[in-house]
């Protein structure tokens, strides 16, 4: 199955597919996180909380949560309804 999901960004830095639902998270170079339904190619939601590229992103297996790690080296745990549930301030400049 080939589905085209278009966005205006220079590149995608991280991507994660949900294990049970037809959803994919894309962390873009401009700091935006997009939640897509890949079966029908529809953008479900867009999260614009970060400045700089999103380096890592992943779904939680059972809860409606995802974790992301932007360029600022902070860890965010967010829900699908556009709420940042937890925020962890870490300083690991060597992880870049």
SEPALUM-984667 format. One record per residue: residue number from 1; residue in three letters; chain; y, z, x of N, C-alpha, C in turn. Coordinates in steps of 0.1 Angstrom, whole numbers, plus 2048, in hexadecimal, padded with zeros to 3 digits. Atoms other than C-alpha are relative to their C-alpha. Layout:
BEGIN
<atom><k>NUM</k><r>Ala</r><c>A</c><n_y>Y</n_y><n_z>Z</n_z><n_x>X</n_x><ca_y>Y</ca_y><ca_z>Z</ca_z><ca_x>X</ca_x><c_y>Y</c_y><c_z>Z</c_z><c_x>X</c_x></atom>
...
REM end
This chain:
BEGIN
<atom><k>1</k><r>Unk</r><c>A</c><n_y>7F4</n_y><n_z>800</n_z><n_x>808</n_x><ca_y>800</ca_y><ca_z>800</ca_z><ca_x>800</ca_x><c_y>80C</c_y><c_z>800</c_z><c_x>809</c_x></atom>
<atom><k>2</k><r>Unk</r><c>A</c><n_y>7F3</n_y><n_z>801</n_z><n_x>7F8</n_x><ca_y>822</ca_y><ca_z>7F6</ca_z><ca_x>80E</ca_x><c_y>80C</c_y><c_z>802</c_z><c_x>7F7</c_x></atom>
<atom><k>3</k><r>Unk</r><c>A</c><n_y>7F5</n_y><n_z>7FD</n_z><n_x>808</n_x><ca_y>841</ca_y><ca_z>805</ca_z><ca_x>7FF</ca_x><c_y>80D</c_y><c_z>800</c_z><c_x>809</c_x></atom>
<atom><k>4</k><r>Unk</r><c>A</c><n_y>7F3</n_y><n_z>800</n_z><n_x>7F8</n_x><ca_y>865</ca_y><ca_z>7FF</ca_z><ca_x>80C</ca_x><c_y>809</c_y><c_z>80A</c_z><c_x>7FA</c_x></atom>
<atom><k>5</k><r>Unk</r><c>A</c><n_y>7F6</n_y><n_z>7F6</n_z><n_x>804</n_x><ca_y>87C</ca_y><ca_z>81D</ca_z><ca_x>80A</ca_x><c_y>80C</c_y><c_z>7FE</c_z><c_x>809</c_x></atom>
<atom><k>6</k><r>Unk</r><c>A</c><n_y>7F5</n_y><n_z>803</n_z><n_x>7F8</n_x><ca_y>89F</ca_y><ca_z>813</ca_z><ca_x>816</ca_x><c_y>80A</c_y><c_z>80C</c_z><c_x>801</c_x></atom>
<atom><k>7</k><r>Unk</r><c>A</c><n_y>7F5</n_y><n_z>7F6</n_z><n_x>7FE</n_x><ca_y>8BA</ca_y><ca_z>82A</ca_z><ca_x>824</ca_x><c_y>80A</c_y><c_z>7FB</c_z><c_x>80A</c_x></atom>
<atom><k>8</k><r>Unk</r><c>A</c><n_y>7F6</n_y><n_z>804</n_z><n_x>7F6</n_x><ca_y>8DA</ca_y><ca_z>827</ca_z><ca_x>838</ca_x><c_y>801</c_y><c_z>80A</c_z><c_x>80B</c_x></atom>
<atom><k>9</k><r>Unk</r><c>A</c><n_y>800</n_y><n_z>7F7</n_z><n_x>7F4</n_x><ca_y>8D3</ca_y><ca_z>838</ca_z><ca_x>859</ca_x><c_y>7FB</c_y><c_z>7F7</c_z><c_x>80C</c_x></atom>
<atom><k>10</k><r>Unk</r><c>A</c><n_y>804</n_y><n_z>807</n_z><n_x>7F5</n_x><ca_y>8CE</ca_y><ca_z>82C</ca_z><ca_x>87C</ca_x><c_y>7F1</c_y><c_z>801</c_z><c_x>803</c_x></atom>
<atom><k>11</k><r>Unk</r><c>A</c><n_y>80E</n_y><n_z>7FF</n_z><n_x>7FE</n_x><ca_y>8AB</ca_y><ca_z>83A</ca_z><ca_x>87E</ca_x><c_y>7FB</c_y><c_z>80D</c_z><c_x>7FA</c_x></atom>
<atom><k>12</k><r>Unk</r><c>A</c><n_y>807</n_y><n_z>7F4</n_z><n_x>805</n_x><ca_y>892</ca_y><ca_z>853</ca_z><ca_x>871</ca_x><c_y>7FA</c_y><c_z>807</c_z><c_x>80B</c_x></atom>
<atom><k>13</k><r>Unk</r><c>A</c><n_y>805</n_y><n_z>7F7</n_z><n_x>7F5</n_x><ca_y>88B</ca_y><ca_z>870</ca_z><ca_x>888</ca_x><c_y>7F3</c_y><c_z>807</c_z><c_x>7FE</c_x></atom>
<atom><k>14</k><r>Unk</r><c>A</c><n_y>80D</n_y><n_z>7F9</n_z><n_x>804</n_x><ca_y>86F</ca_y><ca_z>882</ca_z><ca_x>875</ca_x><c_y>7FC</c_y><c_z>7FC</c_z><c_x>7F2</c_x></atom>
<atom><k>15</k><r>Unk</r><c>A</c><n_y>805</n_y><n_z>804</n_z><n_x>80D</n_x><ca_y>859</ca_y><ca_z>87B</ca_z><ca_x>858</ca_x><c_y>7F4</c_y><c_z>809</c_z><c_x>7FD</c_x></atom>
<atom><k>16</k><r>Unk</r><c>A</c><n_y>80B</n_y><n_z>7F7</n_z><n_x>804</n_x><ca_y>840</ca_y><ca_z>890</ca_z><ca_x>844</ca_x><c_y>7FB</c_y><c_z>7FC</c_z><c_x>7F2</c_x></atom>
<atom><k>17</k><r>Unk</r><c>A</c><n_y>806</n_y><n_z>803</n_z><n_x>80D</n_x><ca_y>828</ca_y><ca_z>886</ca_z><ca_x>828</ca_x><c_y>7FA</c_y><c_z>80D</c_z><c_x>7FA</c_x></atom>
<atom><k>18</k><r>Unk</r><c>A</c><n_y>806</n_y><n_z>7F4</n_z><n_x>807</n_x><ca_y>81E</ca_y><ca_z>8A0</ca_z><ca_x>80E</ca_x><c_y>7F1</c_y><c_z>7FD</c_z><c_x>7FE</c_x></atom>
<atom><k>19</k><r>Unk</r><c>A</c><n_y>80F</n_y><n_z>802</n_z><n_x>800</n_x><ca_y>7F8</ca_y><ca_z>8A6</ca_z><ca_x>80D</ca_x><c_y>7FB</c_y><c_z>7FE</c_z><c_x>7F2</c_x></atom>
<atom><k>20</k><r>Unk</r><c>A</c><n_y>806</n_y><n_z>801</n_z><n_x>80E</n_x><ca_y>7F4</ca_y><ca_z>8A7</ca_z><ca_x>7E7</ca_x><c_y>809</c_y><c_z>7F8</c_z><c_x>7F7</c_x></atom>
<atom><k>21</k><r>Unk</r><c>A</c><n_y>7F7</n_y><n_z>807</n_z><n_x>809</n_x><ca_y>813</ca_y><ca_z>897</ca_z><ca_x>7D7</ca_x><c_y>804</c_y><c_z>7F3</c_z><c_x>807</c_x></atom>
<atom><k>22</k><r>Unk</r><c>A</c><n_y>7FB</n_y><n_z>80D</n_z><n_x>7FB</n_x><ca_y>822</ca_y><ca_z>874</ca_z><ca_x>7DB</ca_x><c_y>80E</c_y><c_z>801</c_z><c_x>805</c_x></atom>
<atom><k>23</k><r>Unk</r><c>A</c><n_y>7F3</n_y><n_z>7FE</n_z><n_x>7FB</n_x><ca_y>83F</ca_y><ca_z>880</ca_z><ca_x>7EF</ca_x><c_y>800</c_y><c_z>7FF</c_z><c_x>810</c_x></atom>
<atom><k>24</k><r>Unk</r><c>A</c><n_y>7FE</n_y><n_z>801</n_z><n_x>7F2</n_x><ca_y>84C</ca_y><ca_z>879</ca_z><ca_x>812</ca_x><c_y>80E</c_y><c_z>805</c_z><c_x>803</c_x></atom>
<atom><k>25</k><r>Unk</r><c>A</c><n_y>7F4</n_y><n_z>7FB</n_z><n_x>7FB</n_x><ca_y>868</ca_y><ca_z>88B</ca_z><ca_x>825</ca_x><c_y>804</c_y><c_z>7F8</c_z><c_x>80C</c_x></atom>
<atom><k>26</k><r>Unk</r><c>A</c><n_y>7FC</n_y><n_z>807</n_z><n_x>7F5</n_x><ca_y>87D</ca_y><ca_z>877</ca_z><ca_x>83D</ca_x><c_y>80D</c_y><c_z>807</c_z><c_x>806</c_x></atom>
<atom><k>27</k><r>Unk</r><c>A</c><n_y>7F5</n_y><n_z>7FA</n_z><n_x>7F9</n_x><ca_y>894</ca_y><ca_z>888</ca_z><ca_x>856</ca_x><c_y>807</c_y><c_z>7F5</c_z><c_x>808</c_x></atom>
<atom><k>28</k><r>Unk</r><c>A</c><n_y>7F9</n_y><n_z>80B</n_z><n_x>7FB</n_x><ca_y>8AF</ca_y><ca_z>870</ca_z><ca_x>860</ca_x><c_y>809</c_y><c_z>804</c_z><c_x>80D</c_x></atom>
<atom><k>29</k><r>Unk</r><c>A</c><n_y>7F8</n_y><n_z>7FE</n_z><n_x>7F4</n_x><ca_y>8C4</ca_y><ca_z>86C</ca_z><ca_x>880</ca_x><c_y>80E</c_y><c_z>806</c_z><c_x>7FD</c_x></atom>
<atom><k>30</k><r>Unk</r><c>A</c><n_y>7F3</n_y><n_z>7FB</n_z><n_x>804</n_x><ca_y>8E4</ca_y><ca_z>874</ca_z><ca_x>86D</ca_x><c_y>800</c_y><c_z>80E</c_z><c_x>7FA</c_x></atom>
<atom><k>31</k><r>Unk</r><c>A</c><n_y>801</n_y><n_z>7F2</n_z><n_x>805</n_x><ca_y>8D7</ca_y><ca_z>896</ca_z><ca_x>862</ca_x><c_y>7FC</c_y><c_z>801</c_z><c_x>7F1</c_x></atom>
<atom><k>32</k><r>Unk</r><c>A</c><n_y>804</n_y><n_z>800</n_z><n_x>80E</n_x><ca_y>8CD</ca_y><ca_z>88D</ca_z><ca_x>83E</ca_x><c_y>7F1</c_y><c_z>800</c_z><c_x>7FF</c_x></atom>
<atom><k>33</k><r>Unk</r><c>A</c><n_y>80E</n_y><n_z>7FF</n_z><n_x>803</n_x><ca_y>8AB</ca_y><ca_z>896</ca_z><ca_x>831</ca_x><c_y>7FE</c_y><c_z>7F9</c_z><c_x>7F2</c_x></atom>
<atom><k>34</k><r>Unk</r><c>A</c><n_y>803</n_y><n_z>807</n_z><n_x>80D</n_x><ca_y>89D</ca_y><ca_z>87F</ca_z><ca_x>815</ca_x><c_y>7F2</c_y><c_z>803</c_z><c_x>7FB</c_x></atom>
<atom><k>35</k><r>Unk</r><c>A</c><n_y>80D</n_y><n_z>7FE</n_z><n_x>807</n_x><ca_y>881</ca_y><ca_z>886</ca_z><ca_x>7FD</ca_x><c_y>7FD</c_y><c_z>7F4</c_z><c_x>7F7</c_x></atom>
<atom><k>36</k><r>Unk</r><c>A</c><n_y>804</n_y><n_z>80C</n_z><n_x>806</n_x><ca_y>870</ca_y><ca_z>867</ca_z><ca_x>7F1</ca_x><c_y>7F3</c_y><c_z>801</c_z><c_x>7F8</c_x></atom>
<atom><k>37</k><r>Unk</r><c>A</c><n_y>80D</n_y><n_z>803</n_z><n_x>807</n_x><ca_y>855</ca_y><ca_z>85E</ca_z><ca_x>7D7</ca_x><c_y>7FB</c_y><c_z>7F3</c_z><c_x>806</c_x></atom>
<atom><k>38</k><r>Unk</r><c>A</c><n_y>803</n_y><n_z>80C</n_z><n_x>7F9</n_x><ca_y>843</ca_y><ca_z>845</ca_z><ca_x>7EC</ca_x><c_y>7F7</c_y><c_z>7F6</c_z><c_x>7F7</c_x></atom>
<atom><k>39</k><r>Unk</r><c>A</c><n_y>808</n_y><n_z>809</n_z><n_x>809</n_x><ca_y>82D</ca_y><ca_z>837</ca_z><ca_x>7CF</ca_x><c_y>809</c_y><c_z>7F6</c_z><c_x>7FA</c_x></atom>
<atom><k>40</k><r>Unk</r><c>A</c><n_y>7F7</n_y><n_z>809</n_z><n_x>807</n_x><ca_y>84B</ca_y><ca_z>829</ca_z><ca_x>7BD</ca_x><c_y>80D</c_y><c_z>7FC</c_z><c_x>808</c_x></atom>
<atom><k>41</k><r>Unk</r><c>A</c><n_y>7F5</n_y><n_z>803</n_z><n_x>7F7</n_x><ca_y>864</ca_y><ca_z>828</ca_z><ca_x>7DA</ca_x><c_y>80E</c_y><c_z>806</c_z><c_x>7FB</c_x></atom>
<atom><k>42</k><r>Unk</r><c>A</c><n_y>7F4</n_y><n_z>7FB</n_z><n_x>806</n_x><ca_y>87E</ca_y><ca_z>83F</ca_z><ca_x>7C9</ca_x><c_y>804</c_y><c_z>80C</c_z><c_x>808</c_x></atom>
<atom><k>43</k><r>Unk</r><c>A</c><n_y>7FA</n_y><n_z>7F4</n_z><n_x>7F9</n_x><ca_y>895</ca_y><ca_z>858</ca_z><ca_x>7DB</ca_x><c_y>801</c_y><c_z>80B</c_z><c_x>7F6</c_x></atom>
<atom><k>44</k><r>Unk</r><c>A</c><n_y>800</n_y><n_z>7F4</n_z><n_x>809</n_x><ca_y>88F</ca_y><ca_z>87A</ca_z><ca_x>7CA</ca_x><c_y>80C</c_y><c_z>808</c_z><c_x>802</c_x></atom>
<atom><k>45</k><r>Unk</r><c>A</c><n_y>7F4</n_y><n_z>7F7</n_z><n_x>7FD</n_x><ca_y>8A9</ca_y><ca_z>88F</ca_z><ca_x>7DC</ca_x><c_y>804</c_y><c_z>7FD</c_z><c_x>80E</c_x></atom>
<atom><k>46</k><r>Unk</r><c>A</c><n_y>7FA</n_y><n_z>802</n_z><n_x>7F2</n_x><ca_y>8BF</ca_y><ca_z>88F</ca_z><ca_x>7FB</ca_x><c_y>806</c_y><c_z>80E</c_z><c_x>804</c_x></atom>
<atom><k>47</k><r>Unk</r><c>A</c><n_y>7FB</n_y><n_z>7F3</n_z><n_x>7FB</n_x><ca_y>8C7</ca_y><ca_z>8AE</ca_z><ca_x>810</ca_x><c_y>809</c_y><c_z>7FD</c_z><c_x>80C</c_x></atom>
<atom><k>48</k><r>Unk</r><c>A</c><n_y>7F6</n_y><n_z>803</n_z><n_x>7F6</n_x><ca_y>8E7</ca_y><ca_z>8AC</ca_z><ca_x>824</ca_x><c_y>806</c_y><c_z>80D</c_z><c_x>807</c_x></atom>
<atom><k>49</k><r>Unk</r><c>A</c><n_y>7FB</n_y><n_z>7F4</n_z><n_x>7FB</n_x><ca_y>8E9</ca_y><ca_z>8CE</ca_z><ca_x>835</ca_x><c_y>802</c_y><c_z>800</c_z><c_x>80F</c_x></atom>
<atom><k>50</k><r>Unk</r><c>A</c><n_y>800</n_y><n_z>7FF</n_z><n_x>7F2</n_x><ca_y>8E6</ca_y><ca_z>8C5</ca_z><ca_x>859</ca_x><c_y>80A</c_y><c_z>7F7</c_z><c_x>807</c_x></atom>
<atom><k>51</k><r>Unk</r><c>A</c><n_y>7F8</n_y><n_z>809</n_z><n_x>7F8</n_x><ca_y>8FC</ca_y><ca_z>8B6</ca_z><ca_x>874</ca_x><c_y>7F7</c_y><c_z>7FC</c_z><c_x>80C</c_x></atom>
<atom><k>52</k><r>Unk</r><c>A</c><n_y>808</n_y><n_z>805</n_z><n_x>7F5</n_x><ca_y>8E9</ca_y><ca_z>8A1</ca_z><ca_x>88D</ca_x><c_y>7F2</c_y><c_z>7FD</c_z><c_x>7FB</c_x></atom>
<atom><k>53</k><r>Unk</r><c>A</c><n_y>80E</n_y><n_z>805</n_z><n_x>804</n_x><ca_y>8C5</ca_y><ca_z>893</ca_z><ca_x>88C</ca_x><c_y>7F7</c_y><c_z>80C</c_z><c_x>7FC</c_x></atom>
<atom><k>54</k><r>Unk</r><c>A</c><n_y>80A</n_y><n_z>7F7</n_z><n_x>804</n_x><ca_y>8A9</ca_y><ca_z>8A5</ca_z><ca_x>87B</ca_x><c_y>7F4</c_y><c_z>7FD</c_z><c_x>809</c_x></atom>
<atom><k>55</k><r>Unk</r><c>A</c><n_y>80A</n_y><n_z>803</n_z><n_x>7F6</n_x><ca_y>88F</ca_y><ca_z>8A9</ca_z><ca_x>896</ca_x><c_y>7F2</c_y><c_z>802</c_z><c_x>7FB</c_x></atom>
<atom><k>56</k><r>Unk</r><c>A</c><n_y>80E</n_y><n_z>7FE</n_z><n_x>805</n_x><ca_y>871</ca_y><ca_z>8B6</ca_z><ca_x>882</ca_x><c_y>801</c_y><c_z>805</c_z><c_x>7F1</c_x></atom>
<atom><k>57</k><r>Unk</r><c>A</c><n_y>800</n_y><n_z>7FD</n_z><n_x>80E</n_x><ca_y>868</ca_y><ca_z>8BA</ca_z><ca_x>85E</ca_x><c_y>7F1</c_y><c_z>801</c_z><c_x>7FB</c_x></atom>
<atom><k>58</k><r>Unk</r><c>A</c><n_y>80E</n_y><n_z>7FF</n_z><n_x>805</n_x><ca_y>848</ca_y><ca_z>8C5</ca_z><ca_x>84B</ca_x><c_y>800</c_y><c_z>807</c_z><c_x>7F2</c_x></atom>
<atom><k>59</k><r>Unk</r><c>A</c><n_y>803</n_y><n_z>7FA</n_z><n_x>80D</n_x><ca_y>83C</ca_y><ca_z>8CE</ca_z><ca_x>828</ca_x><c_y>7F8</c_y><c_z>80D</c_z><c_x>801</c_x></atom>
<atom><k>60</k><r>Unk</r><c>A</c><n_y>809</n_y><n_z>7F4</n_z><n_x>801</n_x><ca_y>82D</ca_y><ca_z>8F0</ca_z><ca_x>81F</ca_x><c_y>7F4</c_y><c_z>7FB</c_z><c_x>7F8</c_x></atom>
<atom><k>61</k><r>Unk</r><c>A</c><n_y>80C</n_y><n_z>805</n_z><n_x>806</n_x><ca_y>809</ca_y><ca_z>8EB</ca_z><ca_x>813</ca_x><c_y>7FF</c_y><c_z>804</c_z><c_x>7F1</c_x></atom>
<atom><k>62</k><r>Unk</r><c>A</c><n_y>802</n_y><n_z>7FB</n_z><n_x>80E</n_x><ca_y>80B</ca_y><ca_z>8FF</ca_z><ca_x>7F2</ca_x><c_y>80D</c_y><c_z>803</c_z><c_x>7F9</c_x></atom>
<atom><k>63</k><r>Unk</r><c>A</c><n_y>7F3</n_y><n_z>7FD</n_z><n_x>806</n_x><ca_y>82F</ca_y><ca_z>909</ca_z><ca_x>7EB</ca_x><c_y>809</c_y><c_z>7F4</c_z><c_x>800</c_x></atom>
<atom><k>64</k><r>Unk</r><c>A</c><n_y>7F6</n_y><n_z>80B</n_z><n_x>800</n_x><ca_y>84C</ca_y><ca_z>8F1</ca_z><ca_x>7E2</ca_x><c_y>80B</c_y><c_z>802</c_z><c_x>80A</c_x></atom>
<atom><k>65</k><r>Unk</r><c>A</c><n_y>7F7</n_y><n_z>7FD</n_z><n_x>7F5</n_x><ca_y>85B</ca_y><ca_z>8F7</ca_z><ca_x>804</ca_x><c_y>7FE</c_y><c_z>7F5</c_z><c_x>80B</c_x></atom>
<atom><k>66</k><r>Unk</r><c>A</c><n_y>801</n_y><n_z>807</n_z><n_x>7F4</n_x><ca_y>862</ca_y><ca_z>8E3</ca_z><ca_x>823</ca_x><c_y>808</c_y><c_z>806</c_z><c_x>80B</c_x></atom>
<atom><k>67</k><r>Unk</r><c>A</c><n_y>7F9</n_y><n_z>7FB</n_z><n_x>7F4</n_x><ca_y>86D</ca_y><ca_z>8ED</ca_z><ca_x>846</ca_x><c_y>806</c_y><c_z>7F5</c_z><c_x>808</c_x></atom>
<atom><k>68</k><r>Unk</r><c>A</c><n_y>7FA</n_y><n_z>80B</n_z><n_x>7F8</n_x><ca_y>885</ca_y><ca_z>8D9</ca_z><ca_x>85C</ca_x><c_y>807</c_y><c_z>807</c_z><c_x>80C</c_x></atom>
<atom><k>69</k><r>Unk</r><c>A</c><n_y>7FA</n_y><n_z>7FC</n_z><n_x>7F3</n_x><ca_y>892</ca_y><ca_z>8DC</ca_z><ca_x>87F</ca_x><c_y>80A</c_y><c_z>7F6</c_z><c_x>805</c_x></atom>
<atom><k>70</k><r>Unk</r><c>A</c><n_y>7F6</n_y><n_z>80A</n_z><n_x>7FC</n_x><ca_y>8B3</ca_y><ca_z>8CA</ca_z><ca_x>885</ca_x><c_y>803</c_y><c_z>801</c_z><c_x>80F</c_x></atom>
<atom><k>71</k><r>Unk</r><c>A</c><n_y>7FC</n_y><n_z>801</n_z><n_x>7F2</n_x><ca_y>8C4</ca_y><ca_z>8C2</ca_z><ca_x>8A6</ca_x><c_y>807</c_y><c_z>80D</c_z><c_x>804</c_x></atom>
<atom><k>72</k><r>Unk</r><c>A</c><n_y>7F9</n_y><n_z>7F3</n_z><n_x>7FC</n_x><ca_y>8D7</ca_y><ca_z>8E4</ca_z><ca_x>8A5</ca_x><c_y>7F6</c_y><c_z>80B</c_z><c_x>804</c_x></atom>
<atom><k>73</k><r>Unk</r><c>A</c><n_y>80A</n_y><n_z>7F6</n_z><n_x>7FC</n_x><ca_y>8B6</ca_y><ca_z>8F6</ca_z><ca_x>8AC</ca_x><c_y>7FF</c_y><c_z>80C</c_z><c_x>7F7</c_x></atom>
<atom><k>74</k><r>Unk</r><c>A</c><n_y>802</n_y><n_z>7F6</n_z><n_x>80A</n_x><ca_y>8B7</ca_y><ca_z>90A</ca_z><ca_x>88C</ca_x><c_y>7F4</c_y><c_z>7FC</c_z><c_x>7F7</c_x></atom>
<atom><k>75</k><r>Unk</r><c>A</c><n_y>80B</n_y><n_z>803</n_z><n_x>809</n_x><ca_y>899</ca_y><ca_z>90C</ca_z><ca_x>874</ca_x><c_y>804</c_y><c_z>803</c_z><c_x>7F2</c_x></atom>
<atom><k>76</k><r>Unk</r><c>A</c><n_y>7FD</n_y><n_z>7FF</n_z><n_x>80E</n_x><ca_y>89E</ca_y><ca_z>906</ca_z><ca_x>84F</ca_x><c_y>7F4</c_y><c_z>7FF</c_z><c_x>7F8</c_x></atom>
<atom><k>77</k><r>Unk</r><c>A</c><n_y>80B</n_y><n_z>801</n_z><n_x>809</n_x><ca_y>885</ca_y><ca_z>90D</ca_z><ca_x>834</ca_x><c_y>807</c_y><c_z>7FE</c_z><c_x>7F2</c_x></atom>
<atom><k>78</k><r>Unk</r><c>A</c><n_y>7F9</n_y><n_z>804</n_z><n_x>80C</n_x><ca_y>890</ca_y><ca_z>8FC</ca_z><ca_x>814</ca_x><c_y>7F6</c_y><c_z>7FD</c_z><c_x>7F4</c_x></atom>
<atom><k>79</k><r>Unk</r><c>A</c><n_y>808</n_y><n_z>804</n_z><n_x>80B</n_x><ca_y>883</ca_y><ca_z>8F6</ca_z><ca_x>7F1</ca_x><c_y>803</c_y><c_z>7F1</c_z><c_x>7FC</c_x></atom>
<atom><k>80</k><r>Unk</r><c>A</c><n_y>7FD</n_y><n_z>80E</n_z><n_x>805</n_x><ca_y>881</ca_y><ca_z>8D4</ca_z><ca_x>7DF</ca_x><c_y>80C</c_y><c_z>7FF</c_z><c_x>7F8</c_x></atom>
<atom><k>81</k><r>Unk</r><c>A</c><n_y>7F4</n_y><n_z>801</n_z><n_x>809</n_x><ca_y>89E</ca_y><ca_z>8DD</ca_z><ca_x>7C8</ca_x><c_y>80D</c_y><c_z>803</c_z><c_x>808</c_x></atom>
<atom><k>82</k><r>Unk</r><c>A</c><n_y>7F4</n_y><n_z>800</n_z><n_x>7F8</n_x><ca_y>8B7</ca_y><ca_z>8DB</ca_z><ca_x>7E4</ca_x><c_y>807</c_y><c_z>80D</c_z><c_x>803</c_x></atom>
<atom><k>83</k><r>Unk</r><c>A</c><n_y>7FB</n_y><n_z>7F2</n_z><n_x>7FC</n_x><ca_y>8BA</ca_y><ca_z>900</ca_z><ca_x>7ED</ca_x><c_y>7FA</c_y><c_z>803</c_z><c_x>80D</c_x></atom>
<atom><k>84</k><r>Unk</r><c>A</c><n_y>805</n_y><n_z>7FB</n_z><n_x>7F3</n_x><ca_y>8B7</ca_y><ca_z>90D</ca_z><ca_x>810</ca_x><c_y>7FB</c_y><c_z>80E</c_z><c_x>7FE</c_x></atom>
<atom><k>85</k><r>Unk</r><c>A</c><n_y>805</n_y><n_z>7F3</n_z><n_x>803</n_x><ca_y>8A0</ca_y><ca_z>92B</ca_z><ca_x>80B</ca_x><c_y>801</c_y><c_z>809</c_z><c_x>80C</c_x></atom>
<atom><k>86</k><r>Unk</r><c>A</c><n_y>7FF</n_y><n_z>7F7</n_z><n_x>7F4</n_x><ca_y>89F</ca_y><ca_z>938</ca_z><ca_x>82F</ca_x><c_y>807</c_y><c_z>7F8</c_z><c_x>80B</c_x></atom>
<atom><k>87</k><r>Unk</r><c>A</c><n_y>7F9</n_y><n_z>806</n_z><n_x>7F5</n_x><ca_y>8B3</ca_y><ca_z>931</ca_z><ca_x>84E</ca_x><c_y>7FD</c_y><c_z>809</c_z><c_x>80C</c_x></atom>
<atom><k>88</k><r>Unk</r><c>A</c><n_y>802</n_y><n_z>7F9</n_z><n_x>7F4</n_x><ca_y>8A9</ca_y><ca_z>93B</ca_z><ca_x>871</ca_x><c_y>808</c_y><c_z>7FA</c_z><c_x>80C</c_x></atom>
<atom><k>89</k><r>Unk</r><c>A</c><n_y>7F8</n_y><n_z>804</n_z><n_x>7F5</n_x><ca_y>8C1</ca_y><ca_z>93A</ca_z><ca_x>88E</ca_x><c_y>7F9</c_y><c_z>802</c_z><c_x>80D</c_x></atom>
<atom><k>90</k><r>Unk</r><c>A</c><n_y>807</n_y><n_z>7FF</n_z><n_x>7F4</n_x><ca_y>8AF</ca_y><ca_z>933</ca_z><ca_x>8AE</ca_x><c_y>808</c_y><c_z>7F8</c_z><c_x>80B</c_x></atom>
<atom><k>91</k><r>Unk</r><c>A</c><n_y>7F9</n_y><n_z>807</n_z><n_x>7F5</n_x><ca_y>8BB</ca_y><ca_z>927</ca_z><ca_x>8D0</ca_x><c_y>7F6</c_y><c_z>7FC</c_z><c_x>80A</c_x></atom>
<atom><k>92</k><r>Unk</r><c>A</c><n_y>80A</n_y><n_z>806</n_z><n_x>7F7</n_x><ca_y>8A2</ca_y><ca_z>911</ca_z><ca_x>8E2</ca_x><c_y>806</c_y><c_z>7F2</c_z><c_x>804</c_x></atom>
<atom><k>93</k><r>Unk</r><c>A</c><n_y>7FB</n_y><n_z>80D</n_z><n_x>7FB</n_x><ca_y>8B6</ca_y><ca_z>8F6</ca_z><ca_x>8F4</ca_x><c_y>7F6</c_y><c_z>7F7</c_z><c_x>807</c_x></atom>
<atom><k>94</k><r>Unk</r><c>A</c><n_y>80A</n_y><n_z>808</n_z><n_x>7F8</n_x><ca_y>898</ca_y><ca_z>8EC</ca_z><ca_x>908</ca_x><c_y>7F6</c_y><c_z>7F9</c_z><c_x>7F7</c_x></atom>
<atom><k>95</k><r>Unk</r><c>A</c><n_y>809</n_y><n_z>806</n_z><n_x>809</n_x><ca_y>886</ca_y><ca_z>8E0</ca_z><ca_x>8E8</ca_x><c_y>804</c_y><c_z>7F1</c_z><c_x>7FD</c_x></atom>
<atom><k>96</k><r>Unk</r><c>A</c><n_y>7FB</n_y><n_z>80D</n_z><n_x>803</n_x><ca_y>89A</ca_y><ca_z>8C0</ca_z><ca_x>8E7</ca_x><c_y>7F9</c_y><c_z>7F6</c_z><c_x>808</c_x></atom>
REM end
